């Protein structure tokens, strides 16, 4: 199974829709001059999802699959990566508080 096929399978399971690969987008996200994430985000068209027509997907540094629907403030692959970074940071903060 190719990496794109693997991501497509994850998308089918998580979002209950049929993904069709559209493109691969390089993304480099920096914060205060430091690179916090750099990689390729795969962009898929979604067929059968009730709210989104596009989904962004990639593997993070921990080798976990990450997906983000093209909804609300997420309008690009870079937006998807930023949202995932913010979510991860908030999760870490919550874990430290408990």
trRosetta pair geometry for C-beta under 8 A, 3 or more apart (Angstrom, degrees):
i j d omega theta_ij theta_ji phi_ij phi_ji
1 5 4.6 -130 -168 93 84 124
1 6 5.3 108 133 -63 118 84
1 9 7.5 -18 -166 -12 144 139
2 5 4.6 96 52 7 78 103
2 6 6.9 -136 96 -7 42 87
3 6 5.4 -52 -147 34 33 116
3 7 6.5 32 155 -17 65 103
3 42 7.9 -179 126 -47 98 144
3 59 7.5 -89 -155 -13 113 122
4 7 5.7 -51 -148 37 33 110
4 8 6.3 38 150 -22 64 105
4 21 5.3 10 -175 -87 128 147
4 42 5.9 169 -117 -133 84 151
5 8 5.5 -51 -147 35 33 115
5 9 6.5 36 153 -21 64 102
6 9 5.8 -53 -153 32 30 111
6 10 6.7 31 149 -17 63 104
6 65 7.8 -144 138 -90 97 126
7 10 5.5 -53 -151 36 36 113
7 11 6.3 39 151 -21 67 104
7 19 7.8 -87 120 102 83 160
7 42 5.4 110 94 61 167 147
7 44 7.5 -170 124 -40 112 133
7 57 4.3 138 -170 121 121 136
7 58 7.4 -1 -111 -82 137 23
7 59 7.9 -116 -81 -43 103 82
7 65 6.6 166 -116 -139 70 116
7 67 7.9 144 -167 -83 91 100
8 11 5.6 -52 -148 35 32 114
8 12 6.5 37 152 -22 64 102
8 19 4.7 -151 -135 74 80 119
8 21 6.9 -74 -71 -51 117 93
8 44 6.7 151 -102 -110 79 148
9 12 5.7 -49 -149 32 33 114
9 13 6.5 27 154 -14 64 107
10 13 5.9 -60 -151 40 31 108
10 14 6.0 17 159 -10 68 114
10 57 6.8 147 80 -153 120 139
10 65 4.5 -111 -150 165 166 164
10 67 6.7 -174 123 -44 110 125
11 14 6.1 -62 -136 45 26 102
11 15 5.5 -25 -177 27 66 117
11 17 7.2 -59 150 69 95 82
11 19 4.3 41 97 -31 148 141
11 44 6.1 -45 -95 65 174 161
11 46 7.5 -133 169 -102 126 99
11 55 5.6 140 -135 95 124 152
11 57 6.0 -89 -64 -63 110 150
11 67 5.9 146 -98 -113 78 146
12 15 7.2 -70 -115 55 11 78
12 16 7.3 56 -176 -104 48 18
12 17 7.1 -129 -116 69 51 37
12 18 6.7 25 -104 -104 96 44
12 19 6.6 -113 -54 7 75 97
13 16 8.0 1 179 -63 13 52
14 67 5.8 153 83 38 156 150
15 19 8.0 81 61 -53 129 104
15 46 6.8 -66 126 -134 143 135
15 49 5.8 -19 160 -104 114 119
15 52 7.7 -65 -160 57 138 122
15 55 6.4 -127 -21 -85 168 154
15 67 7.0 -120 -36 137 120 153
15 69 7.1 139 -115 -78 136 111
16 48 7.3 -109 129 122 73 110
16 49 7.3 125 80 -103 76 72
17 46 4.5 39 124 -172 142 102
17 47 6.1 165 179 71 94 41
17 48 4.3 176 -133 79 80 87
17 49 3.7 -40 -65 -56 156 85
17 52 8.0 -157 20 73 165 88
17 55 7.9 148 71 -22 125 135
18 46 7.2 133 70 -160 46 53
18 47 4.3 -25 65 61 102 101
18 48 5.6 71 11 19 87 122
19 44 3.8 0 -165 170 110 144
19 45 7.0 141 -156 71 56 45
19 46 5.9 -28 -96 -98 67 65
19 47 7.8 -171 -76 17 19 77
19 55 6.3 -75 -107 50 117 122
19 57 8.0 0 -142 -5 162 142
20 44 6.2 140 63 -163 35 82
20 45 4.7 -17 59 57 97 98
20 47 6.8 51 -12 -16 108 110
21 42 6.4 -51 -132 -177 99 110
21 43 7.6 98 -161 80 58 52
21 44 5.6 -48 -97 -102 42 81
22 43 4.6 -57 64 106 111 96
22 44 6.1 166 0 -115 91 21
22 45 5.4 103 -57 -28 114 86
22 54 7.5 -31 1 -130 151 100
23 42 7.8 179 95 -153 38 52
23 43 4.9 4 58 49 77 116
24 40 5.1 -2 -177 -175 105 119
24 41 7.4 153 -160 76 55 41
24 42 5.7 -27 -104 -102 72 66
24 43 7.4 -163 -82 14 23 82
25 40 6.9 141 69 -159 38 65
25 41 4.9 -26 66 64 95 92
25 42 7.8 168 20 -90 76 17
25 43 5.9 54 -10 -26 115 115
25 77 4.1 173 85 0 142 166
26 38 8.0 7 -175 -171 88 78
26 39 7.6 -151 -143 121 61 23
26 40 5.7 -41 -94 -98 57 70
26 41 7.9 151 -109 17 10 76
27 37 7.2 0 112 114 102 100
27 38 7.1 -164 97 -137 57 43
27 39 6.5 -10 58 64 86 58
27 40 7.4 135 15 -117 79 20
27 41 5.2 33 -6 -10 127 115
27 77 5.2 -140 -62 127 128 108
27 78 5.2 175 -134 -90 114 67
27 81 5.0 169 137 -21 151 154
28 35 6.2 -53 -170 -131 96 108
28 37 7.5 -180 -148 95 37 57
28 38 4.5 11 -114 -112 79 94
29 35 7.3 104 77 -157 48 62
29 36 5.3 -56 104 62 96 93
29 37 4.5 17 45 54 112 93
29 38 7.3 -155 26 -69 63 55
29 78 6.9 149 -81 -152 95 82
29 81 5.2 -158 -41 124 137 127
29 82 6.2 174 -127 -77 137 71
29 85 6.5 -151 124 -34 157 152
30 33 6.4 -11 171 -145 123 9
30 34 6.2 157 -157 77 82 32
30 35 5.4 -49 -97 -93 81 47
30 36 6.4 138 -128 4 26 84
31 34 6.0 -29 67 61 67 86
31 36 4.9 30 9 -30 108 132
35 38 5.4 -10 -177 -35 127 116
36 85 6.2 69 125 -135 130 143
37 60 7.9 -54 -130 -137 122 84
37 61 7.8 -124 -118 -34 86 108
37 81 5.7 -165 97 -177 142 120
37 85 6.2 -134 -13 -77 137 121
39 58 5.9 120 113 -174 128 142
39 59 7.9 -122 175 66 155 66
40 58 6.6 169 92 -119 54 117
41 56 5.2 -4 175 -170 120 106
41 57 7.2 136 -166 63 71 30
41 58 4.9 -73 -111 -48 60 125
41 77 3.9 156 79 -160 144 117
41 80 6.4 130 -152 73 148 129
41 81 6.4 -111 -68 -53 136 106
42 56 7.3 145 76 -161 48 53
42 57 5.1 -32 66 69 98 84
42 58 6.3 152 12 -76 80 68
43 54 6.5 -14 -171 -168 93 108
43 55 7.8 159 -155 83 49 42
43 56 5.8 -23 -102 -104 67 71
43 77 6.1 -86 -68 -72 106 109
44 54 7.0 150 82 -157 50 58
44 55 5.1 -16 64 62 101 87
44 56 7.8 177 22 -86 77 24
44 57 6.5 13 -1 9 117 116
45 53 6.5 -25 -155 162 76 77
45 54 6.1 -41 -110 -99 47 67
46 49 4.3 2 142 0 133 127
46 52 5.7 49 44 105 149 85
46 53 5.7 -168 52 -164 89 25
46 54 6.3 -152 3 -73 96 12
46 55 5.3 78 -54 -13 119 103
46 69 7.9 -15 -19 -129 157 91
49 52 4.9 -33 117 59 142 73
49 53 7.2 -165 59 -80 112 31
49 55 7.7 130 -42 -45 163 114
49 69 7.5 -171 168 -129 154 124
51 69 7.1 49 94 164 103 149
51 71 6.1 24 136 -97 114 133
52 55 6.3 87 125 -66 135 80
52 69 4.0 -120 -67 -169 167 112
52 70 5.3 134 -157 52 107 72
52 71 5.3 -82 -85 -50 108 102
53 70 6.7 -53 60 66 66 126
54 69 7.5 125 87 -165 57 56
54 70 3.6 30 72 -2 101 144
55 67 5.6 -2 176 -170 116 106
55 68 7.0 157 -161 78 68 38
55 69 5.4 -37 -105 -104 82 56
55 70 6.7 -120 -75 -10 33 85
56 67 6.9 152 81 -156 52 53
56 68 4.8 -13 58 59 102 91
56 69 8.0 -162 19 -78 75 11
56 70 7.1 106 -21 -60 92 82
56 74 7.4 -130 13 173 127 123
56 77 5.2 159 -130 -116 134 65
56 80 3.8 -99 71 -62 151 176
56 81 7.9 -94 140 -40 143 68
57 65 6.7 -8 -167 -172 102 94
57 66 6.7 165 -149 86 53 55
57 67 4.7 -11 -98 -102 89 79
57 68 7.8 -179 -73 21 49 62
58 65 7.7 166 91 -150 28 55
58 66 5.6 -14 64 58 73 100
58 81 7.7 8 31 -91 144 93
59 63 5.7 -5 179 -144 119 42
59 64 6.7 150 -154 71 70 29
59 65 5.9 -43 -98 -93 68 51
59 66 7.2 142 -118 11 18 85
60 63 7.3 -78 72 -11 61 14
60 64 5.2 -8 40 56 105 84
60 66 5.3 74 -39 -26 103 125
60 84 7.3 -155 -83 154 124 136
60 88 8.0 148 -143 -79 159 147
66 84 5.2 42 -173 -129 141 147
68 74 5.4 -143 153 -150 116 158
68 79 7.9 -158 129 107 146 78
68 80 3.7 168 66 -144 142 99
68 83 5.7 121 -132 73 145 130
68 84 6.3 -109 -54 -52 128 100
69 74 6.8 114 89 77 49 141
70 74 5.8 -131 -126 111 37 96
70 75 6.8 71 -156 -119 87 33
70 80 8.0 -52 -82 -69 63 114
71 74 6.0 29 53 51 49 104
73 79 6.4 -159 134 -168 76 126
73 83 7.2 148 88 -80 107 120
74 79 4.5 164 -135 122 55 118
74 80 5.3 70 -154 -78 118 68
74 83 5.6 -43 -82 -19 111 151
75 79 5.4 80 40 2 60 160
76 79 4.7 105 51 3 73 101
76 80 7.1 -130 99 -5 44 86
77 80 5.6 -52 -153 32 34 115
77 81 6.6 34 151 -18 66 102
78 81 5.7 -52 -150 35 34 110
78 82 6.4 36 152 -19 66 105
79 82 5.7 -55 -148 37 32 112
79 83 6.2 33 154 -20 66 106
80 83 5.8 -54 -148 36 29 111
80 84 6.5 28 154 -18 63 106
81 84 5.7 -56 -150 37 31 111
81 85 6.4 33 153 -21 65 105
82 85 5.7 -56 -150 35 31 112
82 86 6.4 30 154 -17 66 106
83 86 5.8 -54 -148 37 31 111
83 87 6.3 32 153 -19 65 107
84 87 5.6 -54 -145 38 31 112
84 88 6.3 33 155 -20 65 106
85 88 5.8 -54 -147 36 30 111
85 89 6.3 31 153 -20 64 107
86 89 5.7 -54 -148 36 31 113
86 90 6.4 30 154 -18 65 106
87 90 5.8 -54 -147 37 30 110
87 91 6.4 34 152 -22 64 105
88 91 5.6 -53 -149 33 32 114
88 92 6.5 32 152 -19 64 104
89 92 5.8 -54 -152 35 31 111
89 93 6.5 33 150 -20 65 105
90 93 5.5 -51 -148 35 34 114
90 94 6.4 36 153 -20 66 104
91 94 5.8 -54 -150 35 31 111
91 95 6.4 31 152 -19 64 107
92 95 5.7 -55 -148 36 32 112
92 96 6.4 31 153 -20 65 106
93 96 5.8 -58 -151 35 31 110
93 97 6.5 31 152 -23 65 106
94 97 5.8 -56 -151 31 32 112
94 98 6.9 23 156 -17 64 106
95 98 6.3 -60 -153 33 32 105
